[in-house]
Amino acid sequence: MKFAVLMACYNRRAKTVKCLEHLAIAARRARIDYQLFLFDDGSTDGTAEVVQALVPDAVILRGHGSYFWNRSMNRANAAPME
């Protein structure tokens, strides 16, 4: 079984990296596979780029800074899943 992990962010590079590190550890321990869907709402701190480097198969969607959390999560949920 493969799980979809939906995330929204805006200039939370360090927190997002820490979250993904813990996610990877938990998934490995539970022996589950997951696909990451991240909506980056116009971060200027390189959040999307570091996520792509850490999770190469992540689906990264981008906004322009006005989506806020609810709309960002909605866009991440609407992404085509593999």
PDB file of N, CA, C and O in Angstrom:
ATOM      1  N   MET A   1       0.843  -1.160   0.000  1.00  0.00           N
ATOM      2  CA  MET A   1       0.000   0.000   0.000  1.00  0.00           C
ATOM      3  C   MET A   1       0.900   1.239   0.000  1.00  0.00           C
ATOM      4  O   MET A   1       1.927   1.273   0.678  1.00  0.00           O
ATOM      5  N   LYS A   2       0.504   2.241  -0.759  1.00  0.00           N
ATOM      6  CA  LYS A   2       1.251   3.483  -0.833  1.00  0.00           C
ATOM      7  C   LYS A   2       0.366   4.612  -0.299  1.00  0.00           C
ATOM      8  O   LYS A   2      -0.793   4.741  -0.694  1.00  0.00           O
ATOM      9  N   PHE A   3       0.919   5.423   0.595  1.00  0.00           N
ATOM     10  CA  PHE A   3       0.182   6.523   1.192  1.00  0.00           C
ATOM     11  C   PHE A   3       0.517   7.826   0.482  1.00  0.00           C
ATOM     12  O   PHE A   3       1.641   8.019   0.019  1.00  0.00           O
ATOM     13  N   ALA A   4      -0.460   8.714   0.401  1.00  0.00           N
ATOM     14  CA  ALA A   4      -0.238  10.070  -0.093  1.00  0.00           C
ATOM     15  C   ALA A   4      -0.024  10.970   1.116  1.00  0.00           C
ATOM     16  O   ALA A   4      -0.830  10.976   2.047  1.00  0.00           O
ATOM     17  N   VAL A   5       1.059  11.725   1.097  1.00  0.00           N
ATOM     18  CA  VAL A   5       1.348  12.686   2.160  1.00  0.00           C
ATOM     19  C   VAL A   5       1.185  14.071   1.550  1.00  0.00           C
ATOM     20  O   VAL A   5       1.904  14.433   0.619  1.00  0.00           O
ATOM     21  N   LEU A   6       0.240  14.843   2.075  1.00  0.00           N
ATOM     22  CA  LEU A   6      -0.035  16.183   1.572  1.00  0.00           C
ATOM     23  C   LEU A   6       0.548  17.202   2.531  1.00  0.00           C
ATOM     24  O   LEU A   6       0.351  17.113   3.743  1.00  0.00           O
ATOM     25  N   MET A   7       1.268  18.173   1.982  1.00  0.00           N
ATOM     26  CA  MET A   7       1.857  19.225   2.807  1.00  0.00           C
ATOM     27  C   MET A   7       1.701  20.571   2.115  1.00  0.00           C
ATOM     28  O   MET A   7       1.696  20.666   0.888  1.00  0.00           O
ATOM     29  N   ALA A   8       1.575  21.597   2.927  1.00  0.00           N
ATOM     30  CA  ALA A   8       1.565  22.967   2.433  1.00  0.00           C
ATOM     31  C   ALA A   8       2.640  23.727   3.189  1.00  0.00           C
ATOM     32  O   ALA A   8       2.836  23.501   4.383  1.00  0.00           O
ATOM     33  N   CYS A   9       3.336  24.622   2.508  1.00  0.00           N
ATOM     34  CA  CYS A   9       4.372  25.385   3.195  1.00  0.00           C
ATOM     35  C   CYS A   9       4.514  26.774   2.607  1.00  0.00           C
ATOM     36  O   CYS A   9       4.112  27.052   1.477  1.00  0.00           O
ATOM     37  N   TYR A  10       5.098  27.626   3.416  1.00  0.00           N
ATOM     38  CA  TYR A  10       5.477  28.973   2.998  1.00  0.00           C
ATOM     39  C   TYR A  10       6.615  29.419   3.908  1.00  0.00           C
ATOM     40  O   TYR A  10       6.402  29.726   5.081  1.00  0.00           O
ATOM     41  N   ASN A  11       7.819  29.451   3.356  1.00  0.00           N
ATOM     42  CA  ASN A  11       9.006  29.887   4.094  1.00  0.00           C
ATOM     43  C   ASN A  11       9.182  29.168   5.426  1.00  0.00           C
ATOM     44  O   ASN A  11       9.370  29.799   6.467  1.00  0.00           O
ATOM     45  N   ARG A  12       9.119  27.851   5.377  1.00  0.00           N
ATOM     46  CA  ARG A  12       9.330  27.020   6.565  1.00  0.00           C
ATOM     47  C   ARG A  12      10.363  25.942   6.252  1.00  0.00           C
ATOM     48  O   ARG A  12      10.172  24.769   6.574  1.00  0.00           O
ATOM     49  N   ARG A  13      11.439  26.350   5.632  1.00  0.00           N
ATOM     50  CA  ARG A  13      12.450  25.395   5.165  1.00  0.00           C
ATOM     51  C   ARG A  13      12.933  24.465   6.274  1.00  0.00           C
ATOM     52  O   ARG A  13      12.859  23.246   6.122  1.00  0.00           O
ATOM     53  N   ALA A  14      13.421  25.004   7.375  1.00  0.00           N
ATOM     54  CA  ALA A  14      13.984  24.181   8.447  1.00  0.00           C
ATOM     55  C   ALA A  14      12.925  23.248   9.044  1.00  0.00           C
ATOM     56  O   ALA A  14      13.203  22.072   9.279  1.00  0.00           O
ATOM     57  N   LYS A  15      11.726  23.758   9.287  1.00  0.00           N
ATOM     58  CA  LYS A  15      10.661  22.922   9.860  1.00  0.00           C
ATOM     59  C   LYS A  15      10.212  21.853   8.877  1.00  0.00           C
ATOM     60  O   LYS A  15       9.913  20.727   9.277  1.00  0.00           O
ATOM     61  N   THR A  16      10.162  22.192   7.603  1.00  0.00           N
ATOM     62  CA  THR A  16       9.751  21.233   6.587  1.00  0.00           C
ATOM     63  C   THR A  16      10.783  20.116   6.462  1.00  0.00           C
ATOM     64  O   THR A  16      10.417  18.945   6.361  1.00  0.00           O
ATOM     65  N   VAL A  17      12.060  20.462   6.466  1.00  0.00           N
ATOM     66  CA  VAL A  17      13.126  19.455   6.400  1.00  0.00           C
ATOM     67  C   VAL A  17      13.045  18.523   7.604  1.00  0.00           C
ATOM     68  O   VAL A  17      13.131  17.306   7.447  1.00  0.00           O
ATOM     69  N   LYS A  18      12.882  19.073   8.792  1.00  0.00           N
ATOM     70  CA  LYS A  18      12.782  18.255  10.004  1.00  0.00           C
ATOM     71  C   LYS A  18      11.572  17.330   9.920  1.00  0.00           C
ATOM     72  O   LYS A  18      11.663  16.158  10.283  1.00  0.00           O
ATOM     73  N   CYS A  19      10.457  17.839   9.452  1.00  0.00           N
ATOM     74  CA  CYS A  19       9.244  17.031   9.295  1.00  0.00           C
ATOM     75  C   CYS A  19       9.489  15.877   8.326  1.00  0.00           C
ATOM     76  O   CYS A  19       9.095  14.743   8.601  1.00  0.00           O
ATOM     77  N   LEU A  20      10.131  16.153   7.206  1.00  0.00           N
ATOM     78  CA  LEU A  20      10.392  15.107   6.217  1.00  0.00           C
ATOM     79  C   LEU A  20      11.375  14.061   6.737  1.00  0.00           C
ATOM     80  O   LEU A  20      11.258  12.879   6.413  1.00  0.00           O
ATOM     81  N   GLU A  21      12.339  14.495   7.539  1.00  0.00           N
ATOM     82  CA  GLU A  21      13.265  13.536   8.142  1.00  0.00           C
ATOM     83  C   GLU A  21      12.514  12.575   9.061  1.00  0.00           C
ATOM     84  O   GLU A  21      12.741  11.366   9.021  1.00  0.00           O
ATOM     85  N   HIS A  22      11.624  13.112   9.885  1.00  0.00           N
ATOM     86  CA  HIS A  22      10.839  12.275  10.786  1.00  0.00           C
ATOM     87  C   HIS A  22       9.860  11.389  10.009  1.00  0.00           C
ATOM     88  O   HIS A  22       9.633  10.238  10.382  1.00  0.00           O
ATOM     89  N   LEU A  23       9.293  11.915   8.952  1.00  0.00           N
ATOM     90  CA  LEU A  23       8.391  11.124   8.110  1.00  0.00           C
ATOM     91  C   LEU A  23       9.133   9.931   7.523  1.00  0.00           C
ATOM     92  O   LEU A  23       8.623   8.811   7.542  1.00  0.00           O
ATOM     93  N   ALA A  24      10.323  10.160   7.005  1.00  0.00           N
ATOM     94  CA  ALA A  24      11.103   9.075   6.403  1.00  0.00           C
ATOM     95  C   ALA A  24      11.435   7.996   7.435  1.00  0.00           C
ATOM     96  O   ALA A  24      11.362   6.804   7.135  1.00  0.00           O
ATOM     97  N   ILE A  25      11.796   8.407   8.635  1.00  0.00           N
ATOM     98  CA  ILE A  25      12.108   7.453   9.704  1.00  0.00           C
ATOM     99  C   ILE A  25      10.873   6.628  10.065  1.00  0.00           C
ATOM    100  O   ILE A  25      10.942   5.403  10.164  1.00  0.00           O
ATOM    101  N   ALA A  26       9.740   7.313  10.260  1.00  0.00           N
ATOM    102  CA  ALA A  26       8.503   6.617  10.638  1.00  0.00           C
ATOM    103  C   ALA A  26       8.050   5.660   9.538  1.00  0.00           C
ATOM    104  O   ALA A  26       7.628   4.539   9.824  1.00  0.00           O
ATOM    105  N   ALA A  27       8.137   6.099   8.281  1.00  0.00           N
ATOM    106  CA  ALA A  27       7.719   5.244   7.169  1.00  0.00           C
ATOM    107  C   ALA A  27       8.606   4.012   7.052  1.00  0.00           C
ATOM    108  O   ALA A  27       8.125   2.907   6.800  1.00  0.00           O
ATOM    109  N   ARG A  28       9.899   4.215   7.236  1.00  0.00           N
ATOM    110  CA  ARG A  28      10.838   3.089   7.168  1.00  0.00           C
ATOM    111  C   ARG A  28      10.553   2.082   8.285  1.00  0.00           C
ATOM    112  O   ARG A  28      10.531   0.874   8.047  1.00  0.00           O
ATOM    113  N   ARG A  29      10.336   2.580   9.494  1.00  0.00           N
ATOM    114  CA  ARG A  29      10.045   1.693  10.626  1.00  0.00           C
ATOM    115  C   ARG A  29       8.736   0.935  10.436  1.00  0.00           C
ATOM    116  O   ARG A  29       8.627  -0.232  10.812  1.00  0.00           O
ATOM    117  N   ALA A  30       7.743   1.604   9.850  1.00  0.00           N
ATOM    118  CA  ALA A  30       6.438   0.977   9.641  1.00  0.00           C
ATOM    119  C   ALA A  30       6.392   0.170   8.339  1.00  0.00           C
ATOM    120  O   ALA A  30       5.401  -0.497   8.041  1.00  0.00           O
ATOM    121  N   ARG A  31       7.482   0.247   7.574  1.00  0.00           N
ATOM    122  CA  ARG A  31       7.571  -0.460   6.290  1.00  0.00           C
ATOM    123  C   ARG A  31       6.436  -0.064   5.337  1.00  0.00           C
ATOM    124  O   ARG A  31       5.771  -0.908   4.737  1.00  0.00           O
ATOM    125  N   ILE A  32       6.246   1.248   5.227  1.00  0.00           N
ATOM    126  CA  ILE A  32       5.234   1.749   4.291  1.00  0.00           C
ATOM    127  C   ILE A  32       5.912   2.639   3.255  1.00  0.00           C
ATOM    128  O   ILE A  32       6.970   3.220   3.497  1.00  0.00           O
ATOM    129  N   ASP A  33       5.279   2.725   2.115  1.00  0.00           N
ATOM    130  CA  ASP A  33       5.746   3.566   1.026  1.00  0.00           C
ATOM    131  C   ASP A  33       4.812   4.763   0.939  1.00  0.00           C
ATOM    132  O   ASP A  33       3.624   4.656   1.245  1.00  0.00           O
ATOM    133  N   TYR A  34       5.345   5.894   0.525  1.00  0.00           N
ATOM    134  CA  TYR A  34       4.505   7.085   0.420  1.00  0.00           C
ATOM    135  C   TYR A  34       4.936   7.953  -0.752  1.00  0.00           C
ATOM    136  O   TYR A  34       6.063   7.872  -1.240  1.00  0.00           O
ATOM    137  N   GLN A  35       4.019   8.766  -1.174  1.00  0.00           N
ATOM    138  CA  GLN A  35       4.264   9.762  -2.226  1.00  0.00           C
ATOM    139  C   GLN A  35       3.981  11.124  -1.609  1.00  0.00           C
ATOM    140  O   GLN A  35       2.909  11.337  -1.043  1.00  0.00           O
ATOM    141  N   LEU A  36       4.927  12.042  -1.714  1.00  0.00           N
ATOM    142  CA  LEU A  36       4.781  13.378  -1.143  1.00  0.00           C
ATOM    143  C   LEU A  36       4.219  14.346  -2.170  1.00  0.00           C
ATOM    144  O   LEU A  36       4.698  14.422  -3.301  1.00  0.00           O
ATOM    145  N   PHE A  37       3.200  15.081  -1.762  1.00  0.00           N
ATOM    146  CA  PHE A  37       2.611  16.151  -2.562  1.00  0.00           C
ATOM    147  C   PHE A  37       2.743  17.430  -1.749  1.00  0.00           C
ATOM    148  O   PHE A  37       2.097  17.576  -0.711  1.00  0.00           O
ATOM    149  N   LEU A  38       3.569  18.351  -2.211  1.00  0.00           N
ATOM    150  CA  LEU A  38       3.836  19.586  -1.483  1.00  0.00           C
ATOM    151  C   LEU A  38       3.342  20.772  -2.294  1.00  0.00           C
ATOM    152  O   LEU A  38       3.658  20.911  -3.476  1.00  0.00           O
ATOM    153  N   PHE A  39       2.566  21.621  -1.643  1.00  0.00           N
ATOM    154  CA  PHE A  39       2.193  22.890  -2.271  1.00  0.00           C
ATOM    155  C   PHE A  39       3.002  23.978  -1.592  1.00  0.00           C
ATOM    156  O   PHE A  39       2.799  24.271  -0.414  1.00  0.00           O
ATOM    157  N   ASP A  40       3.920  24.574  -2.337  1.00  0.00           N
ATOM    158  CA  ASP A  40       4.745  25.658  -1.833  1.00  0.00           C
ATOM    159  C   ASP A  40       4.146  26.971  -2.321  1.00  0.00           C
ATOM    160  O   ASP A  40       4.118  27.245  -3.521  1.00  0.00           O
ATOM    161  N   ASP A  41       3.676  27.763  -1.396  1.00  0.00           N
ATOM    162  CA  ASP A  41       2.965  28.992  -1.760  1.00  0.00           C
ATOM    163  C   ASP A  41       3.902  30.192  -1.905  1.00  0.00           C
ATOM    164  O   ASP A  41       3.728  31.217  -1.247  1.00  0.00           O
ATOM    165  N   GLY A  42       4.880  30.044  -2.764  1.00  0.00           N
ATOM    166  CA  GLY A  42       5.761  31.163  -3.091  1.00  0.00           C
ATOM    167  C   GLY A  42       6.888  31.393  -2.109  1.00  0.00           C
ATOM    168  O   GLY A  42       7.320  32.532  -1.929  1.00  0.00           O
ATOM    169  N   SER A  43       7.375  30.347  -1.470  1.00  0.00           N
ATOM    170  CA  SER A  43       8.479  30.504  -0.527  1.00  0.00           C
ATOM    171  C   SER A  43       9.687  31.154  -1.202  1.00  0.00           C
ATOM    172  O   SER A  43       9.978  30.902  -2.371  1.00  0.00           O
ATOM    173  N   THR A  44      10.372  31.984  -0.445  1.00  0.00           N
ATOM    174  CA  THR A  44      11.579  32.640  -0.950  1.00  0.00           C
ATOM    175  C   THR A  44      12.831  32.127  -0.240  1.00  0.00           C
ATOM    176  O   THR A  44      13.930  32.625  -0.481  1.00  0.00           O
ATOM    177  N   ASP A  45      12.667  31.138   0.628  1.00  0.00           N
ATOM    178  CA  ASP A  45      13.789  30.602   1.399  1.00  0.00           C
ATOM    179  C   ASP A  45      14.328  29.285   0.853  1.00  0.00           C
ATOM    180  O   ASP A  45      15.157  28.646   1.501  1.00  0.00           O
ATOM    181  N   GLY A  46      13.876  28.870  -0.320  1.00  0.00           N
ATOM    182  CA  GLY A  46      14.373  27.642  -0.935  1.00  0.00           C
ATOM    183  C   GLY A  46      13.719  26.370  -0.432  1.00  0.00           C
ATOM    184  O   GLY A  46      14.265  25.281  -0.607  1.00  0.00           O
ATOM    185  N   THR A  47      12.551  26.494   0.194  1.00  0.00           N
ATOM    186  CA  THR A  47      11.859  25.317   0.726  1.00  0.00           C
ATOM    187  C   THR A  47      11.616  24.281  -0.364  1.00  0.00           C
ATOM    188  O   THR A  47      11.978  23.116  -0.192  1.00  0.00           O
ATOM    189  N   ALA A  48      11.024  24.670  -1.461  1.00  0.00           N
ATOM    190  CA  ALA A  48      10.688  23.721  -2.530  1.00  0.00           C
ATOM    191  C   ALA A  48      11.938  23.029  -3.082  1.00  0.00           C
ATOM    192  O   ALA A  48      11.917  21.831  -3.363  1.00  0.00           O
ATOM    193  N   GLU A  49      13.003  23.778  -3.231  1.00  0.00           N
ATOM    194  CA  GLU A  49      14.231  23.222  -3.789  1.00  0.00           C
ATOM    195  C   GLU A  49      14.850  22.185  -2.852  1.00  0.00           C
ATOM    196  O   GLU A  49      15.308  21.138  -3.310  1.00  0.00           O
ATOM    197  N   VAL A  50      14.869  22.459  -1.555  1.00  0.00           N
ATOM    198  CA  VAL A  50      15.439  21.492  -0.621  1.00  0.00           C
ATOM    199  C   VAL A  50      14.558  20.253  -0.517  1.00  0.00           C
ATOM    200  O   VAL A  50      15.069  19.145  -0.355  1.00  0.00           O
ATOM    201  N   VAL A  51      13.246  20.424  -0.607  1.00  0.00           N
ATOM    202  CA  VAL A  51      12.338  19.272  -0.588  1.00  0.00           C
ATOM    203  C   VAL A  51      12.588  18.408  -1.815  1.00  0.00           C
ATOM    204  O   VAL A  51      12.652  17.184  -1.704  1.00  0.00           O
ATOM    205  N   GLN A  52      12.731  19.024  -2.977  1.00  0.00           N
ATOM    206  CA  GLN A  52      12.991  18.263  -4.207  1.00  0.00           C
ATOM    207  C   GLN A  52      14.300  17.498  -4.102  1.00  0.00           C
ATOM    208  O   GLN A  52      14.408  16.384  -4.615  1.00  0.00           O
ATOM    209  N   ALA A  53      15.304  18.086  -3.440  1.00  0.00           N
ATOM    210  CA  ALA A  53      16.589  17.402  -3.268  1.00  0.00           C
ATOM    211  C   ALA A  53      16.461  16.234  -2.296  1.00  0.00           C
ATOM    212  O   ALA A  53      17.069  15.185  -2.507  1.00  0.00           O
ATOM    213  N   LEU A  54      15.677  16.405  -1.234  1.00  0.00           N
ATOM    214  CA  LEU A  54      15.508  15.348  -0.233  1.00  0.00           C
ATOM    215  C   LEU A  54      14.590  14.228  -0.703  1.00  0.00           C
ATOM    216  O   LEU A  54      14.817  13.056  -0.401  1.00  0.00           O
ATOM    217  N   VAL A  55      13.545  14.602  -1.449  1.00  0.00           N
ATOM    218  CA  VAL A  55      12.538  13.637  -1.909  1.00  0.00           C
ATOM    219  C   VAL A  55      12.374  13.834  -3.421  1.00  0.00           C
ATOM    220  O   VAL A  55      11.443  14.505  -3.867  1.00  0.00           O
ATOM    221  N   PRO A  56      13.278  13.249  -4.199  1.00  0.00           N
ATOM    222  CA  PRO A  56      13.279  13.499  -5.649  1.00  0.00           C
ATOM    223  C   PRO A  56      11.966  13.199  -6.362  1.00  0.00           C
ATOM    224  O   PRO A  56      11.662  13.834  -7.373  1.00  0.00           O
ATOM    225  N   ASP A  57      11.177  12.243  -5.859  1.00  0.00           N
ATOM    226  CA  ASP A  57       9.920  11.917  -6.536  1.00  0.00           C
ATOM    227  C   ASP A  57       8.732  12.712  -5.997  1.00  0.00           C
ATOM    228  O   ASP A  57       7.584  12.416  -6.330  1.00  0.00           O
ATOM    229  N   ALA A  58       9.003  13.719  -5.164  1.00  0.00           N
ATOM    230  CA  ALA A  58       7.922  14.553  -4.635  1.00  0.00           C
ATOM    231  C   ALA A  58       7.261  15.331  -5.769  1.00  0.00           C
ATOM    232  O   ALA A  58       7.922  15.785  -6.703  1.00  0.00           O
ATOM    233  N   VAL A  59       5.956  15.472  -5.666  1.00  0.00           N
ATOM    234  CA  VAL A  59       5.206  16.315  -6.595  1.00  0.00           C
ATOM    235  C   VAL A  59       5.108  17.683  -5.928  1.00  0.00           C
ATOM    236  O   VAL A  59       4.473  17.831  -4.885  1.00  0.00           O
ATOM    237  N   ILE A  60       5.739  18.672  -6.537  1.00  0.00           N
ATOM    238  CA  ILE A  60       5.754  20.002  -5.947  1.00  0.00           C
ATOM    239  C   ILE A  60       4.946  20.949  -6.816  1.00  0.00           C
ATOM    240  O   ILE A  60       5.227  21.154  -7.997  1.00  0.00           O
ATOM    241  N   LEU A  61       3.945  21.509  -6.187  1.00  0.00           N
ATOM    242  CA  LEU A  61       3.093  22.504  -6.832  1.00  0.00           C
ATOM    243  C   LEU A  61       3.455  23.860  -6.247  1.00  0.00           C
ATOM    244  O   LEU A  61       3.860  23.952  -5.088  1.00  0.00           O
ATOM    245  N   ARG A  62       3.312  24.895  -7.031  1.00  0.00           N
ATOM    246  CA  ARG A  62       3.745  26.216  -6.562  1.00  0.00           C
ATOM    247  C   ARG A  62       2.632  27.247  -6.690  1.00  0.00           C
ATOM    248  O   ARG A  62       1.875  27.278  -7.661  1.00  0.00           O
ATOM    249  N   GLY A  63       2.570  28.079  -5.674  1.00  0.00           N
ATOM    250  CA  GLY A  63       1.642  29.199  -5.665  1.00  0.00           C
ATOM    251  C   GLY A  63       2.423  30.495  -5.721  1.00  0.00           C
ATOM    252  O   GLY A  63       3.634  30.494  -5.938  1.00  0.00           O
ATOM    253  N   HIS A  64       1.727  31.592  -5.524  1.00  0.00           N
ATOM    254  CA  HIS A  64       2.340  32.908  -5.623  1.00  0.00           C
ATOM    255  C   HIS A  64       2.252  33.698  -4.316  1.00  0.00           C
ATOM    256  O   HIS A  64       2.496  34.904  -4.298  1.00  0.00           O
ATOM    257  N   GLY A  65       1.905  33.018  -3.230  1.00  0.00           N
ATOM    258  CA  GLY A  65       1.921  33.657  -1.923  1.00  0.00           C
ATOM    259  C   GLY A  65       0.572  34.052  -1.364  1.00  0.00           C
ATOM    260  O   GLY A  65       0.503  34.658  -0.295  1.00  0.00           O
ATOM    261  N   SER A  66      -0.503  33.722  -2.062  1.00  0.00           N
ATOM    262  CA  SER A  66      -1.820  34.150  -1.573  1.00  0.00           C
ATOM    263  C   SER A  66      -2.793  32.993  -1.342  1.00  0.00           C
ATOM    264  O   SER A  66      -3.996  33.214  -1.200  1.00  0.00           O
ATOM    265  N   TYR A  67      -2.283  31.770  -1.305  1.00  0.00           N
ATOM    266  CA  TYR A  67      -3.172  30.622  -1.132  1.00  0.00           C
ATOM    267  C   TYR A  67      -3.501  30.339   0.330  1.00  0.00           C
ATOM    268  O   TYR A  67      -4.599  29.880   0.645  1.00  0.00           O
ATOM    269  N   PHE A  68      -2.557  30.609   1.212  1.00  0.00           N
ATOM    270  CA  PHE A  68      -2.708  30.316   2.631  1.00  0.00           C
ATOM    271  C   PHE A  68      -2.907  28.808   2.830  1.00  0.00           C
ATOM    272  O   PHE A  68      -2.940  28.058   1.855  1.00  0.00           O
ATOM    273  N   TRP A  69      -3.038  28.364   4.073  1.00  0.00           N
ATOM    274  CA  TRP A  69      -2.995  26.942   4.360  1.00  0.00           C
ATOM    275  C   TRP A  69      -4.146  26.159   3.726  1.00  0.00           C
ATOM    276  O   TRP A  69      -3.902  25.154   3.058  1.00  0.00           O
ATOM    277  N   ASN A  70      -5.362  26.583   3.913  1.00  0.00           N
ATOM    278  CA  ASN A  70      -6.519  25.817   3.447  1.00  0.00           C
ATOM    279  C   ASN A  70      -6.504  25.634   1.932  1.00  0.00           C
ATOM    280  O   ASN A  70      -6.664  24.518   1.438  1.00  0.00           O
ATOM    281  N   ARG A  71      -6.319  26.701   1.213  1.00  0.00           N
ATOM    282  CA  ARG A  71      -6.319  26.609  -0.246  1.00  0.00           C
ATOM    283  C   ARG A  71      -5.100  25.822  -0.744  1.00  0.00           C
ATOM    284  O   ARG A  71      -5.186  25.104  -1.740  1.00  0.00           O
ATOM    285  N   SER A  72      -3.969  25.962  -0.047  1.00  0.00           N
ATOM    286  CA  SER A  72      -2.762  25.209  -0.413  1.00  0.00           C
ATOM    287  C   SER A  72      -2.985  23.713  -0.266  1.00  0.00           C
ATOM    288  O   SER A  72      -2.610  22.938  -1.146  1.00  0.00           O
ATOM    289  N   MET A  73      -3.597  23.301   0.843  1.00  0.00           N
ATOM    290  CA  MET A  73      -3.877  21.883   1.055  1.00  0.00           C
ATOM    291  C   MET A  73      -4.863  21.364   0.004  1.00  0.00           C
ATOM    292  O   MET A  73      -4.744  20.228  -0.456  1.00  0.00           O
ATOM    293  N   ASN A  74      -5.820  22.189  -0.368  1.00  0.00           N
ATOM    294  CA  ASN A  74      -6.783  21.816  -1.397  1.00  0.00           C
ATOM    295  C   ASN A  74      -6.068  21.581  -2.719  1.00  0.00           C
ATOM    296  O   ASN A  74      -6.379  20.624  -3.427  1.00  0.00           O
ATOM    297  N   ARG A  75      -5.114  22.442  -3.061  1.00  0.00           N
ATOM    298  CA  ARG A  75      -4.360  22.280  -4.321  1.00  0.00           C
ATOM    299  C   ARG A  75      -3.479  21.026  -4.259  1.00  0.00           C
ATOM    300  O   ARG A  75      -3.367  20.302  -5.249  1.00  0.00           O
ATOM    301  N   ALA A  76      -2.859  20.765  -3.109  1.00  0.00           N
ATOM    302  CA  ALA A  76      -2.037  19.564  -2.980  1.00  0.00           C
ATOM    303  C   ALA A  76      -2.897  18.314  -3.147  1.00  0.00           C
ATOM    304  O   ALA A  76      -2.469  17.338  -3.763  1.00  0.00           O
ATOM    305  N   ASN A  77      -4.088  18.348  -2.607  1.00  0.00           N
ATOM    306  CA  ASN A  77      -5.005  17.220  -2.706  1.00  0.00           C
ATOM    307  C   ASN A  77      -5.489  16.994  -4.139  1.00  0.00           C
ATOM    308  O   ASN A  77      -5.816  15.869  -4.518  1.00  0.00           O
ATOM    309  N   ALA A  78      -5.531  18.052  -4.920  1.00  0.00           N
ATOM    310  CA  ALA A  78      -6.014  17.965  -6.304  1.00  0.00           C
ATOM    311  C   ALA A  78      -4.939  17.486  -7.282  1.00  0.00           C
ATOM    312  O   ALA A  78      -5.228  17.248  -8.454  1.00  0.00           O
ATOM    313  N   ALA A  79      -3.708  17.347  -6.806  1.00  0.00           N
ATOM    314  CA  ALA A  79      -2.605  16.918  -7.688  1.00  0.00           C
ATOM    315  C   ALA A  79      -2.858  15.499  -8.181  1.00  0.00           C
ATOM    316  O   ALA A  79      -3.377  14.664  -7.441  1.00  0.00           O
ATOM    317  N   PRO A  80      -2.495  15.228  -9.420  1.00  0.00           N
ATOM    318  CA  PRO A  80      -2.648  13.860  -9.928  1.00  0.00           C
ATOM    319  C   PRO A  80      -1.735  12.905  -9.177  1.00  0.00           C
ATOM    320  O   PRO A  80      -0.538  13.156  -9.033  1.00  0.00           O
ATOM    321  N   MET A  81      -2.296  11.837  -8.712  1.00  0.00           N
ATOM    322  CA  MET A  81      -1.523  10.857  -7.944  1.00  0.00           C
ATOM    323  C   MET A  81      -1.091   9.712  -8.855  1.00  0.00           C
ATOM    324  O   MET A  81      -1.820   9.290  -9.753  1.00  0.00           O
ATOM    325  N   GLU A  82       0.111   9.231  -8.593  1.00  0.00           N
ATOM    326  CA  GLU A  82       0.660   8.140  -9.419  1.00  0.00           C
ATOM    327  C   GLU A  82       0.151   6.811  -8.963  1.00  0.00           C
ATOM    328  O   GLU A  82       0.505   5.783  -9.540  1.00  0.00           O
TER     329      GLU A  82
END
